[in-house]
C-alpha cells in the first residue's frame, strides 16, 4: 500500500484489509483520506526490539496466570487424599468462574449474578465431564 502511487490500487488494498461492513460504509474520498494519513505515518522499524515495557508486561501476565491458578492448586498441598483435594480444587475453580463471570457481567452491563451463574454452570458441566471421563 505504501509503494503504490495509484489511488485505485490503494483503495482496493485498504478495502481488502478492512472488514466488509466497514468497507461498504466508506466513500472513496474517505478511503483516500485514510490512505493519505497512512502514507504520512513513519515507516515501521525493520527490526523491532523488545523493551522494558514488553518484559514488564510479560511478567505481569505470568503473575496473573500464577495468581489465578494458585488457588486451584492449594488443595493438593493441604489434603493427603487425592479425591478430596481434586473435588475441593474443582469447587474452588467453579467459585472462581462464578466470580469472574460476576465481574464480567458487571463490567459488560449484563446482570452480574446471571453471568456468574452461567460461567459457573459451564464449570460444573466441565467438571462433570472430567469426572465421567475418569478424572
N, CA, C and O atoms as CSV, one atom per row, in Angstrom:
chain,resi,resn,atom,element,x,y,z
A,1,UNK,N,N,0.832,-1.186,0.000
A,1,UNK,CA,C,0.000,0.000,0.000
A,1,UNK,C,C,0.879,1.252,0.000
A,1,UNK,O,O,0.540,2.250,-0.637
A,2,UNK,N,N,1.997,1.201,0.709
A,2,UNK,CA,C,2.889,2.362,0.729
A,2,UNK,C,C,3.595,2.554,-0.613
A,2,UNK,O,O,3.960,3.672,-0.975
A,3,UNK,N,N,3.783,1.464,-1.342
A,3,UNK,CA,C,4.547,1.547,-2.574
A,3,UNK,C,C,3.730,2.084,-3.750
A,3,UNK,O,O,4.300,2.595,-4.714
A,4,UNK,N,N,2.422,1.974,-3.680
A,4,UNK,CA,C,1.611,2.388,-4.829
A,4,UNK,C,C,1.406,3.904,-4.854
A,4,UNK,O,O,1.338,4.573,-3.823
A,5,UNK,N,N,1.311,4.408,-6.086
A,5,UNK,CA,C,1.011,5.836,-6.266
A,5,UNK,C,C,-0.362,6.018,-6.906
A,5,UNK,O,O,-0.783,7.143,-7.172
A,6,UNK,N,N,-1.054,4.917,-7.151
A,6,UNK,CA,C,-2.355,4.953,-7.809
A,6,UNK,C,C,-3.476,4.846,-6.767
A,6,UNK,O,O,-3.548,3.857,-6.038
A,7,UNK,N,N,-4.337,5.844,-6.695
A,7,UNK,CA,C,-5.417,5.827,-5.705
A,7,UNK,C,C,-6.325,4.605,-5.824
A,7,UNK,O,O,-6.781,4.087,-4.805
A,8,UNK,N,N,-6.598,4.132,-7.032
A,8,UNK,CA,C,-7.489,2.983,-7.201
A,8,UNK,C,C,-6.884,1.729,-6.571
A,8,UNK,O,O,-7.586,0.939,-5.939
A,9,UNK,N,N,-5.570,1.557,-6.752
A,9,UNK,CA,C,-4.891,0.398,-6.162
A,9,UNK,C,C,-4.898,0.518,-4.643
A,9,UNK,O,O,-5.145,-0.466,-3.946
A,10,UNK,N,N,-4.631,1.711,-4.126
A,10,UNK,CA,C,-4.634,1.925,-2.679
A,10,UNK,C,C,-6.022,1.679,-2.100
A,10,UNK,O,O,-6.154,1.079,-1.033
A,11,UNK,N,N,-7.057,2.139,-2.801
A,11,UNK,CA,C,-8.424,1.909,-2.324
A,11,UNK,C,C,-8.729,0.420,-2.256
A,11,UNK,O,O,-9.349,-0.048,-1.302
A,12,UNK,N,N,-8.296,-0.317,-3.260
A,12,UNK,CA,C,-8.549,-1.761,-3.273
A,12,UNK,C,C,-7.799,-2.446,-2.133
A,12,UNK,O,O,-8.363,-3.295,-1.442
A,13,UNK,N,N,-6.527,-2.082,-1.934
A,13,UNK,CA,C,-5.733,-2.693,-0.877
A,13,UNK,C,C,-6.309,-2.384,0.507
A,13,UNK,O,O,-6.398,-3.268,1.359
A,14,UNK,N,N,-6.696,-1.135,0.723
A,14,UNK,CA,C,-7.281,-0.755,2.008
A,14,UNK,C,C,-8.625,-1.453,2.187
A,14,UNK,O,O,-8.927,-1.942,3.275
A,15,UNK,N,N,-9.431,-1.504,1.134
A,15,UNK,CA,C,-10.717,-2.188,1.200
A,15,UNK,C,C,-10.570,-3.665,1.514
A,15,UNK,O,O,-11.385,-4.232,2.243
A,16,UNK,N,N,-9.527,-4.297,0.964
A,16,UNK,CA,C,-9.283,-5.715,1.247
A,16,UNK,C,C,-8.860,-5.938,2.695
A,16,UNK,O,O,-9.134,-6.991,3.270
A,17,UNK,N,N,-8.196,-4.952,3.282
A,17,UNK,CA,C,-7.701,-5.099,4.652
A,17,UNK,C,C,-8.780,-4.837,5.700
A,17,UNK,O,O,-8.682,-5.324,6.826
A,18,UNK,N,N,-9.797,-4.079,5.337
A,18,UNK,CA,C,-10.847,-3.724,6.299
A,18,UNK,C,C,-11.995,-4.727,6.244
A,18,UNK,O,O,-12.178,-5.397,5.228
A,19,UNK,N,N,-12.777,-4.841,7.331
A,19,UNK,CA,C,-13.971,-5.687,7.290
A,19,UNK,C,C,-14.939,-5.192,6.213
A,19,UNK,O,O,-15.008,-3.997,5.926
A,20,UNK,N,N,-15.679,-6.123,5.629
A,20,UNK,CA,C,-16.591,-5.788,4.528
A,20,UNK,C,C,-17.615,-4.732,4.915
A,20,UNK,O,O,-17.882,-3.819,4.134
A,21,UNK,N,N,-18.190,-4.839,6.102
A,21,UNK,CA,C,-19.213,-3.871,6.518
A,21,UNK,C,C,-18.627,-2.464,6.580
A,21,UNK,O,O,-19.293,-1.496,6.211
A,22,UNK,N,N,-17.403,-2.348,7.038
A,22,UNK,CA,C,-16.765,-1.034,7.107
A,22,UNK,C,C,-16.416,-0.530,5.713
A,22,UNK,O,O,-16.607,0.647,5.411
A,23,UNK,N,N,-15.911,-1.407,4.873
A,23,UNK,CA,C,-15.555,-1.012,3.506
A,23,UNK,C,C,-16.775,-0.502,2.750
A,23,UNK,O,O,-16.685,0.493,2.031
A,24,UNK,N,N,-17.922,-1.177,2.904
A,24,UNK,CA,C,-19.138,-0.760,2.204
A,24,UNK,C,C,-19.653,0.586,2.708
A,24,UNK,O,O,-20.321,1.310,1.969
A,25,UNK,N,N,-19.348,0.926,3.958
A,25,UNK,CA,C,-19.870,2.178,4.516
A,25,UNK,C,C,-18.966,3.378,4.217
A,25,UNK,O,O,-19.362,4.517,4.462
A,26,UNK,N,N,-17.770,3.144,3.696
A,26,UNK,CA,C,-16.850,4.241,3.398
A,26,UNK,C,C,-16.994,4.705,1.957
A,26,UNK,O,O,-17.166,3.896,1.045
A,27,UNK,N,N,-16.923,6.005,1.766
A,27,UNK,CA,C,-16.912,6.592,0.431
A,27,UNK,C,C,-15.468,6.573,-0.096
A,27,UNK,O,O,-14.531,6.548,0.702
A,28,UNK,N,N,-15.273,6.586,-1.411
A,28,UNK,CA,C,-13.911,6.609,-1.956
A,28,UNK,C,C,-13.074,7.775,-1.418
A,28,UNK,O,O,-11.872,7.621,-1.200
A,29,UNK,N,N,-13.688,8.921,-1.207
A,29,UNK,CA,C,-12.936,10.068,-0.682
A,29,UNK,C,C,-12.448,9.786,0.740
A,29,UNK,O,O,-11.359,10.216,1.119
A,30,UNK,N,N,-13.243,9.074,1.518
A,30,UNK,CA,C,-12.829,8.731,2.886
A,30,UNK,C,C,-11.670,7.747,2.867
A,30,UNK,O,O,-10.748,7.849,3.676
A,31,UNK,N,N,-11.717,6.798,1.946
A,31,UNK,CA,C,-10.599,5.852,1.822
A,31,UNK,C,C,-9.349,6.592,1.365
A,31,UNK,O,O,-8.248,6.275,1.816
A,32,UNK,N,N,-9.500,7.580,0.471
A,32,UNK,CA,C,-8.349,8.384,0.033
A,32,UNK,C,C,-7.745,9.145,1.215
A,32,UNK,O,O,-6.523,9.220,1.342
A,33,UNK,N,N,-8.593,9.708,2.078
A,33,UNK,CA,C,-8.083,10.413,3.264
A,33,UNK,C,C,-7.358,9.439,4.202
A,33,UNK,O,O,-6.325,9.772,4.782
A,34,UNK,N,N,-7.911,8.243,4.339
A,34,UNK,CA,C,-7.264,7.225,5.162
A,34,UNK,C,C,-5.911,6.849,4.569
A,34,UNK,O,O,-4.933,6.689,5.299
A,35,UNK,N,N,-5.853,6.709,3.251
A,35,UNK,CA,C,-4.596,6.383,2.584
A,35,UNK,C,C,-3.578,7.491,2.811
A,35,UNK,O,O,-2.411,7.212,3.087
A,36,UNK,N,N,-4.002,8.726,2.700
A,36,UNK,CA,C,-3.084,9.849,2.923
A,36,UNK,C,C,-2.554,9.851,4.355
A,36,UNK,O,O,-1.372,10.108,4.586
A,37,UNK,N,N,-3.427,9.566,5.302
A,37,UNK,CA,C,-2.978,9.527,6.699
A,37,UNK,C,C,-2.007,8.381,6.935
A,37,UNK,O,O,-1.030,8.524,7.670
A,38,UNK,N,N,-2.284,7.236,6.304
A,38,UNK,CA,C,-1.378,6.096,6.447
A,38,UNK,C,C,-0.029,6.384,5.802
A,38,UNK,O,O,1.009,5.962,6.311
A,39,UNK,N,N,-0.043,7.103,4.679
A,39,UNK,CA,C,1.204,7.461,3.998
A,39,UNK,C,C,2.043,8.414,4.850
A,39,UNK,O,O,3.271,8.406,4.765
A,40,UNK,N,N,1.381,9.237,5.672
A,40,UNK,CA,C,2.128,10.213,6.469
A,40,UNK,C,C,2.748,9.600,7.726
A,40,UNK,O,O,3.568,10.240,8.383
A,41,UNK,N,N,2.366,8.368,8.066
A,41,UNK,CA,C,2.942,7.723,9.243
A,41,UNK,C,C,4.392,7.351,8.976
A,41,UNK,O,O,4.759,7.073,7.834
A,42,UNK,N,N,5.220,7.342,10.016
A,42,UNK,CA,C,6.619,6.932,9.802
A,42,UNK,C,C,6.699,5.441,9.481
A,42,UNK,O,O,5.830,4.654,9.857
A,43,UNK,N,N,7.746,5.089,8.791
A,43,UNK,CA,C,7.985,3.684,8.451
A,43,UNK,C,C,8.158,2.880,9.737
A,43,UNK,O,O,8.802,3.346,10.677
A,44,UNK,N,N,7.593,1.683,9.784
A,44,UNK,CA,C,7.820,0.847,10.967
A,44,UNK,C,C,9.278,0.401,11.016
A,44,UNK,O,O,9.927,0.324,9.972
A,45,UNK,N,N,9.805,0.108,12.194
A,45,UNK,CA,C,11.206,-0.314,12.273
A,45,UNK,C,C,11.412,-1.651,11.555
A,45,UNK,O,O,10.545,-2.526,11.567
A,46,UNK,N,N,12.577,-1.778,10.936
A,46,UNK,CA,C,12.873,-3.014,10.211
A,46,UNK,C,C,13.037,-4.184,11.176
A,46,UNK,O,O,12.606,-5.300,10.885
A,47,UNK,N,N,13.655,-3.929,12.312
A,47,UNK,CA,C,13.895,-4.975,13.304
A,47,UNK,C,C,13.344,-4.510,14.644
A,47,UNK,O,O,14.059,-3.863,15.410
A,48,UNK,N,N,12.098,-4.824,14.938
A,48,UNK,CA,C,11.525,-4.387,16.215
A,48,UNK,C,C,12.297,-4.980,17.394
A,48,UNK,O,O,12.786,-6.108,17.322
A,49,UNK,N,N,12.399,-4.231,18.446
A,49,UNK,CA,C,13.134,-4.654,19.633
A,49,UNK,C,C,12.178,-4.736,20.812
A,49,UNK,O,O,11.202,-3.991,20.902
A,50,UNK,N,N,12.481,-5.651,21.704
A,50,UNK,CA,C,11.738,-5.736,22.945
A,50,UNK,C,C,12.351,-4.765,23.939
A,50,UNK,O,O,13.570,-4.690,24.093
A,51,UNK,N,N,11.475,-4.020,24.611
A,51,UNK,CA,C,11.951,-3.055,25.599
A,51,UNK,C,C,11.527,-3.452,27.001
A,51,UNK,O,O,10.929,-4.508,27.210
A,52,UNK,N,N,11.837,-2.609,27.937
A,52,UNK,CA,C,11.500,-2.857,29.327
A,52,UNK,C,C,10.010,-2.998,29.547
A,52,UNK,O,O,9.569,-3.803,30.368
A,53,UNK,N,N,9.223,-2.206,28.804
A,53,UNK,CA,C,7.767,-2.284,28.932
A,53,UNK,C,C,7.260,-3.665,28.506
A,53,UNK,O,O,6.339,-4.202,29.121
A,54,UNK,N,N,7.854,-4.237,27.461
A,54,UNK,CA,C,7.449,-5.556,26.989
A,54,UNK,C,C,7.737,-6.628,28.038
A,54,UNK,O,O,6.909,-7.508,28.275
A,55,UNK,N,N,8.916,-6.554,28.667
A,55,UNK,CA,C,9.272,-7.528,29.691
A,55,UNK,C,C,8.415,-7.352,30.939
A,55,UNK,O,O,8.064,-8.338,31.586
A,56,UNK,N,N,8.078,-6.129,31.283
A,56,UNK,CA,C,7.195,-5.881,32.428
A,56,UNK,C,C,5.802,-6.436,32.145
A,56,UNK,O,O,5.177,-7.011,33.036
A,57,UNK,N,N,5.312,-6.273,30.927
A,57,UNK,CA,C,4.003,-6.815,30.560
A,57,UNK,C,C,4.026,-8.341,30.599
A,57,UNK,O,O,3.064,-8.960,31.053
A,58,UNK,N,N,5.106,-8.950,30.132
A,58,UNK,CA,C,5.227,-10.413,30.177
A,58,UNK,C,C,5.249,-10.901,31.625
A,58,UNK,O,O,4.629,-11.914,31.947
A,59,UNK,N,N,5.948,-10.197,32.483
A,59,UNK,CA,C,5.991,-10.571,33.902
A,59,UNK,C,C,4.615,-10.422,34.537
A,59,UNK,O,O,4.220,-11.242,35.365
A,60,UNK,N,N,3.886,-9.382,34.154
A,60,UNK,CA,C,2.534,-9.186,34.692
A,60,UNK,C,C,1.607,-10.311,34.257
A,60,UNK,O,O,0.801,-10.787,35.056
A,61,UNK,N,N,1.707,-10.746,33.003
A,61,UNK,CA,C,0.882,-11.851,32.529
A,61,UNK,C,C,1.246,-13.133,33.276
A,61,UNK,O,O,0.361,-13.895,33.667
A,62,UNK,N,N,2.537,-13.372,33.475
A,62,UNK,CA,C,2.988,-14.544,34.230
A,62,UNK,C,C,2.407,-14.537,35.634
A,62,UNK,O,O,1.879,-15.549,36.097
A,63,UNK,N,N,2.501,-13.398,36.314
A,63,UNK,CA,C,1.975,-13.307,37.678
A,63,UNK,C,C,0.456,-13.476,37.711
A,63,UNK,O,O,-0.080,-14.070,38.647
A,64,UNK,N,N,-0.231,-12.964,36.706
A,64,UNK,CA,C,-1.679,-13.126,36.630
A,64,UNK,C,C,-2.056,-14.595,36.468
A,64,UNK,O,O,-2.999,-15.067,37.102
A,65,UNK,N,N,-1.332,-15.313,35.630
A,65,UNK,CA,C,-1.603,-16.736,35.434
A,65,UNK,C,C,-1.325,-17.517,36.712
A,65,UNK,O,O,-2.124,-18.370,37.099
A,66,UNK,N,N,-0.208,-17.240,37.370
A,66,UNK,CA,C,0.121,-17.930,38.614
A,66,UNK,C,C,-0.915,-17.613,39.678
A,66,UNK,O,O,-1.379,-18.513,40.379
A,67,UNK,N,N,-1.286,-16.340,39.808
A,67,UNK,CA,C,-2.255,-15.950,40.829
A,67,UNK,C,C,-3.627,-16.564,40.577
A,67,UNK,O,O,-4.335,-16.891,41.529
A,68,UNK,N,N,-4.014,-16.728,39.319
A,68,UNK,CA,C,-5.338,-17.281,39.035
A,68,UNK,C,C,-5.364,-18.800,39.153
A,68,UNK,O,O,-6.428,-19.369,39.394
A,69,UNK,N,N,-4.238,-19.468,38.992
A,69,UNK,CA,C,-4.227,-20.924,39.108
A,69,UNK,C,C,-3.793,-21.410,40.482
A,69,UNK,O,O,-4.050,-22.562,40.833
A,70,UNK,N,N,-3.150,-20.570,41.255
A,70,UNK,CA,C,-2.659,-20.996,42.568
A,70,UNK,C,C,-3.767,-21.473,43.500
A,70,UNK,O,O,-3.590,-22.493,44.166
A,71,UNK,N,N,-4.912,-20.770,43.577
A,71,UNK,CA,C,-5.972,-21.272,44.476
A,71,UNK,C,C,-6.472,-22.664,44.105
A,71,UNK,O,O,-6.934,-23.403,44.974
A,72,UNK,N,N,-6.388,-23.023,42.854
A,72,UNK,CA,C,-6.834,-24.348,42.427
A,72,UNK,C,C,-5.815,-25.419,42.822
A,72,UNK,O,O,-6.173,-26.590,42.949
A,73,UNK,N,N,-4.562,-25.038,43.016
A,73,UNK,CA,C,-3.504,-25.978,43.370
A,73,UNK,C,C,-3.407,-26.172,44.885
A,73,UNK,O,O,-2.964,-27.225,45.344
A,74,UNK,N,N,-3.809,-25.182,45.650
A,74,UNK,CA,C,-3.663,-25.232,47.110
A,74,UNK,C,C,-4.247,-26.506,47.737
A,74,UNK,O,O,-3.596,-27.079,48.610
A,75,UNK,N,N,-5.431,-26.979,47.342
A,75,UNK,CA,C,-5.950,-28.194,47.977
A,75,UNK,C,C,-5.019,-29.402,47.868
A,75,UNK,O,O,-5.032,-30.268,48.743
A,76,UNK,N,N,-4.226,-29.471,46.824
A,76,UNK,CA,C,-3.300,-30.588,46.675
A,76,UNK,C,C,-2.121,-30.471,47.637
A,76,UNK,O,O,-1.439,-31.459,47.910
A,77,UNK,N,N,-1.881,-29.270,48.149
A,77,UNK,CA,C,-0.839,-29.072,49.156
A,77,UNK,C,C,-1.387,-29.273,50.566
A,77,UNK,O,O,-0.623,-29.485,51.508
A,78,UNK,N,N,-2.711,-29.205,50.710
A,78,UNK,CA,C,-3.330,-29.269,52.031
A,78,UNK,C,C,-3.826,-30.676,52.368
A,78,UNK,O,O,-3.610,-31.162,53.479
A,79,UNK,N,N,-4.490,-31.332,51.411
A,79,UNK,CA,C,-5.114,-32.632,51.680
A,79,UNK,C,C,-4.217,-33.783,51.243
A,79,UNK,O,O,-3.528,-33.707,50.226
A,80,UNK,N,N,-4.244,-34.868,52.051
A,80,UNK,CA,C,-3.486,-36.071,51.704
A,80,UNK,C,C,-4.236,-36.931,50.705
A,80,UNK,O,O,-3.629,-37.597,49.867
A,81,UNK,N,N,-5.557,-36.915,50.795
A,81,UNK,CA,C,-6.380,-37.724,49.905
A,81,UNK,C,C,-6.536,-37.014,48.557
A,81,UNK,O,O,-6.961,-35.861,48.497
A,82,UNK,N,N,-6.193,-37.710,47.497
A,82,UNK,CA,C,-6.240,-37.111,46.169
A,82,UNK,C,C,-7.675,-36.768,45.767
A,82,UNK,O,O,-7.915,-35.716,45.174
A,83,UNK,N,N,-8.623,-37.640,46.081
A,83,UNK,CA,C,-10.012,-37.392,45.697
A,83,UNK,C,C,-10.540,-36.148,46.404
A,83,UNK,O,O,-11.208,-35.321,45.784
A,84,UNK,N,N,-10.245,-36.010,47.694
A,84,UNK,CA,C,-10.682,-34.832,48.445
A,84,UNK,C,C,-10.041,-33.573,47.874
A,84,UNK,O,O,-10.711,-32.554,47.708
A,85,UNK,N,N,-8.763,-33.638,47.576
A,85,UNK,CA,C,-8.070,-32.480,47.007
A,85,UNK,C,C,-8.639,-32.122,45.640
A,85,UNK,O,O,-8.806,-30.945,45.320
A,86,UNK,N,N,-8.936,-33.140,44.832
A,86,UNK,CA,C,-9.462,-32.889,43.491
A,86,UNK,C,C,-10.832,-32.234,43.552
A,86,UNK,O,O,-11.086,-31.256,42.849
A,87,UNK,N,N,-11.719,-32.771,44.391
A,87,UNK,CA,C,-13.069,-32.190,44.479
A,87,UNK,C,C,-13.034,-30.782,45.067
A,87,UNK,O,O,-13.785,-29.911,44.628
A,88,UNK,N,N,-12.172,-30.550,46.053
A,88,UNK,CA,C,-12.029,-29.204,46.611
A,88,UNK,C,C,-11.491,-28.248,45.554
A,88,UNK,O,O,-11.947,-27.109,45.445
A,89,UNK,N,N,-10.526,-28.715,44.783
A,89,UNK,CA,C,-9.968,-27.907,43.700
A,89,UNK,C,C,-11.043,-27.585,42.665
A,89,UNK,O,O,-11.121,-26.462,42.168
A,90,UNK,N,N,-11.874,-28.584,42.345
A,90,UNK,CA,C,-12.974,-28.346,41.397
A,90,UNK,C,C,-13.934,-27.291,41.925
A,90,UNK,O,O,-14.362,-26.408,41.182
A,91,UNK,N,N,-14.275,-27.382,43.218
A,91,UNK,CA,C,-15.197,-26.403,43.811
A,91,UNK,C,C,-14.590,-24.998,43.777
A,91,UNK,O,O,-15.287,-24.024,43.490
A,92,UNK,N,N,-13.307,-24.897,44.066
A,92,UNK,CA,C,-12.642,-23.586,44.024
A,92,UNK,C,C,-12.645,-23.045,42.601
A,92,UNK,O,O,-12.871,-21.854,42.390
A,93,UNK,N,N,-12.396,-23.913,41.623
A,93,UNK,CA,C,-12.385,-23.475,40.224
A,93,UNK,C,C,-13.761,-22.966,39.798
A,93,UNK,O,O,-13.859,-21.959,39.098
A,94,UNK,N,N,-14.824,-23.657,40.218
A,94,UNK,CA,C,-16.179,-23.222,39.879
A,94,UNK,C,C,-16.484,-21.894,40.560
A,94,UNK,O,O,-17.109,-21.020,39.960
A,95,UNK,N,N,-16.046,-21.733,41.812
A,95,UNK,CA,C,-16.234,-20.462,42.517
A,95,UNK,C,C,-15.501,-19.325,41.801
A,95,UNK,O,O,-16.042,-18.229,41.658
A,96,UNK,N,N,-14.284,-19.584,41.357
A,96,UNK,CA,C,-13.523,-18.562,40.624
A,96,UNK,C,C,-14.238,-18.217,39.316
A,96,UNK,O,O,-14.292,-17.049,38.931
A,97,UNK,N,N,-14.785,-19.221,38.634
A,97,UNK,CA,C,-15.543,-18.951,37.411
A,97,UNK,C,C,-16.757,-18.081,37.709
A,97,UNK,O,O,-17.070,-17.170,36.942
A,98,UNK,N,N,-17.449,-18.356,38.824
A,98,UNK,CA,C,-18.591,-17.521,39.188
A,98,UNK,C,C,-18.147,-16.078,39.427
A,98,UNK,O,O,-18.773,-15.139,38.937
A,99,UNK,N,N,-17.057,-15.909,40.188
A,99,UNK,CA,C,-16.578,-14.555,40.487
A,99,UNK,C,C,-16.141,-13.827,39.217
A,99,UNK,O,O,-16.408,-12.636,39.057
A,100,UNK,N,N,-15.472,-14.541,38.319
A,100,UNK,CA,C,-15.052,-13.927,37.054
A,100,UNK,C,C,-16.265,-13.569,36.207
A,100,UNK,O,O,-16.290,-12.508,35.584
A,101,UNK,N,N,-17.266,-14.435,36.174
A,101,UNK,CA,C,-18.483,-14.140,35.424
A,101,UNK,C,C,-19.245,-12.967,36.018
A,101,UNK,O,O,-19.795,-12.142,35.288
A,102,UNK,N,N,-19.277,-12.895,37.340
A,102,UNK,CA,C,-19.937,-11.775,38.009
A,102,UNK,C,C,-19.246,-10.464,37.636
A,102,UNK,O,O,-19.904,-9.478,37.306
A,103,UNK,N,N,-17.915,-10.464,37.691
A,103,UNK,CA,C,-17.158,-9.259,37.324
A,103,UNK,C,C,-17.361,-8.911,35.852
A,103,UNK,O,O,-17.522,-7.741,35.507
A,104,UNK,N,N,-17.354,-9.916,34.991
A,104,UNK,CA,C,-17.584,-9.679,33.568
A,104,UNK,C,C,-18.975,-9.102,33.325
A,104,UNK,O,O,-19.134,-8.158,32.551
A,105,UNK,N,N,-19.971,-9.665,33.982
A,105,UNK,CA,C,-21.333,-9.169,33.824
A,105,UNK,C,C,-21.471,-7.730,34.273
A,105,UNK,O,O,-22.134,-6.927,33.617
A,106,UNK,N,N,-20.846,-7.406,35.390
A,106,UNK,CA,C,-20.899,-6.030,35.890
A,106,UNK,C,C,-20.191,-5.085,34.925
A,106,UNK,O,O,-20.683,-3.991,34.653
A,107,UNK,N,N,-19.055,-5.497,34.414
A,107,UNK,CA,C,-18.266,-4.653,33.504
A,107,UNK,C,C,-18.957,-4.483,32.149
A,107,UNK,O,O,-18.903,-3.407,31.555
A,108,UNK,N,N,-19.609,-5.552,31.659
A,108,UNK,CA,C,-20.204,-5.525,30.320
A,108,UNK,C,C,-21.634,-5.002,30.317
A,108,UNK,O,O,-22.235,-4.848,29.254
A,109,UNK,N,N,-22.180,-4.728,31.487
A,109,UNK,CA,C,-23.529,-4.196,31.543
A,109,UNK,C,C,-24.609,-5.263,31.558
A,109,UNK,O,O,-25.781,-4.952,31.342
A,110,UNK,N,N,-24.241,-6.518,31.810
A,110,UNK,CA,C,-25.223,-7.591,31.942
A,110,UNK,C,C,-25.587,-7.751,33.413
A,110,UNK,O,O,-25.035,-7.069,34.276
A,111,UNK,N,N,-26.511,-8.649,33.687
A,111,UNK,CA,C,-26.836,-8.948,35.078
A,111,UNK,C,C,-25.689,-9.765,35.674
A,111,UNK,O,O,-25.453,-10.894,35.243
A,112,UNK,N,N,-24.974,-9.215,36.654
A,112,UNK,CA,C,-23.786,-9.902,37.187
A,112,UNK,C,C,-24.071,-11.307,37.715
A,112,UNK,O,O,-23.308,-12.236,37.448
A,113,UNK,N,N,-25.170,-11.467,38.466
A,113,UNK,CA,C,-25.453,-12.785,39.032
A,113,UNK,C,C,-25.742,-13.807,37.937
A,113,UNK,O,O,-25.307,-14.955,38.023
A,114,UNK,N,N,-26.474,-13.389,36.911
A,114,UNK,CA,C,-26.810,-14.308,35.828
A,114,UNK,C,C,-25.546,-14.713,35.060
A,114,UNK,O,O,-25.366,-15.884,34.726
A,115,UNK,N,N,-24.686,-13.749,34.788
A,115,UNK,CA,C,-23.449,-14.060,34.068
A,115,UNK,C,C,-22.553,-14.959,34.914
A,115,UNK,O,O,-21.950,-15.903,34.403
A,116,UNK,N,N,-22.469,-14.665,36.202
A,116,UNK,CA,C,-21.679,-15.508,37.106
A,116,UNK,C,C,-22.215,-16.922,37.168
A,116,UNK,O,O,-21.449,-17.884,37.117
A,117,UNK,N,N,-23.530,-17.053,37.277
A,117,UNK,CA,C,-24.124,-18.389,37.329
A,117,UNK,C,C,-23.930,-19.140,36.007
A,117,UNK,O,O,-23.725,-20.354,36.008
A,118,UNK,N,N,-23.993,-18.431,34.897
A,118,UNK,CA,C,-23.777,-19.080,33.597
A,118,UNK,C,C,-22.352,-19.619,33.498
A,118,UNK,O,O,-22.139,-20.740,33.035
A,119,UNK,N,N,-21.388,-18.827,33.928
A,119,UNK,CA,C,-19.998,-19.298,33.869
A,119,UNK,C,C,-19.766,-20.439,34.849
A,119,UNK,O,O,-19.048,-21.390,34.541
A,120,UNK,N,N,-20.376,-20.347,36.032
A,120,UNK,CA,C,-20.249,-21.438,36.998
A,120,UNK,C,C,-20.900,-22.704,36.457
A,120,UNK,O,O,-20.379,-23.800,36.665
A,121,UNK,N,N,-22.028,-22.572,35.770
A,121,UNK,CA,C,-22.692,-23.739,35.177
A,121,UNK,C,C,-21.804,-24.397,34.131
A,121,UNK,O,O,-21.733,-25.623,34.050
A,122,UNK,N,N,-21.137,-23.590,33.344
A,122,UNK,CA,C,-20.181,-24.149,32.368
A,122,UNK,C,C,-19.092,-24.917,33.096
A,122,UNK,O,O,-18.699,-26.002,32.669
A,123,UNK,N,N,-18.599,-24.350,34.205
A,123,UNK,CA,C,-17.585,-25.037,35.001
A,123,UNK,C,C,-18.084,-26.349,35.567
A,123,UNK,O,O,-17.355,-27.341,35.561
A,124,UNK,N,N,-19.324,-26.374,36.061
A,124,UNK,CA,C,-19.899,-27.601,36.603
A,124,UNK,C,C,-20.012,-28.655,35.514
A,124,UNK,O,O,-19.713,-29.826,35.752
A,125,UNK,N,N,-20.440,-28.254,34.319
A,125,UNK,CA,C,-20.537,-29.204,33.212
A,125,UNK,C,C,-19.152,-29.766,32.864
A,125,UNK,O,O,-19.007,-30.968,32.642
A,126,UNK,N,N,-18.147,-28.905,32.818
A,126,UNK,CA,C,-16.793,-29.364,32.513
A,126,UNK,C,C,-16.258,-30.302,33.595
A,126,UNK,O,O,-15.595,-31.291,33.282
A,127,UNK,N,N,-16.538,-30.001,34.858
A,127,UNK,CA,C,-16.117,-30.883,35.947
A,127,UNK,C,C,-16.832,-32.225,35.816
A,127,UNK,O,O,-16.211,-33.278,35.963
A,128,UNK,N,N,-18.135,-32.191,35.542
A,128,UNK,CA,C,-18.886,-33.451,35.387
A,128,UNK,C,C,-18.342,-34.290,34.232
A,128,UNK,O,O,-18.226,-35.510,34.343
A,129,UNK,N,N,-18.011,-33.631,33.131
A,129,UNK,CA,C,-17.407,-34.367,32.000
A,129,UNK,C,C,-16.064,-34.953,32.392
A,129,UNK,O,O,-15.753,-36.087,32.029
A,130,UNK,N,N,-15.272,-34.201,33.124
A,130,UNK,CA,C,-13.976,-34.700,33.567
A,130,UNK,C,C,-14.134,-35.915,34.467
A,130,UNK,O,O,-13.416,-36.903,34.322
A,131,UNK,N,N,-15.088,-35.834,35.408
A,131,UNK,CA,C,-15.329,-36.971,36.302
A,131,UNK,C,C,-15.827,-38.169,35.504
A,131,UNK,O,O,-15.394,-39.295,35.748
A,132,UNK,N,N,-16.732,-37.942,34.551
A,132,UNK,CA,C,-17.266,-39.032,33.734
A,132,UNK,C,C,-16.176,-39.696,32.910
A,132,UNK,O,O,-16.259,-40.887,32.610
A,133,UNK,N,N,-15.162,-38.937,32.546
A,133,UNK,CA,C,-14.061,-39.494,31.748
A,133,UNK,C,C,-12.947,-40.071,32.610
A,133,UNK,O,O,-11.890,-40.454,32.108
A,134,UNK,N,N,-13.201,-40.127,33.927
A,134,UNK,CA,C,-12.240,-40.765,34.829
A,134,UNK,C,C,-11.364,-39.806,35.603
A,134,UNK,O,O,-10.403,-40.233,36.243
A,135,UNK,N,N,-11.671,-38.518,35.562
A,135,UNK,CA,C,-10.835,-37.529,36.248
A,135,UNK,C,C,-11.286,-37.250,37.652
A,135,UNK,O,O,-10.675,-36.438,38.347
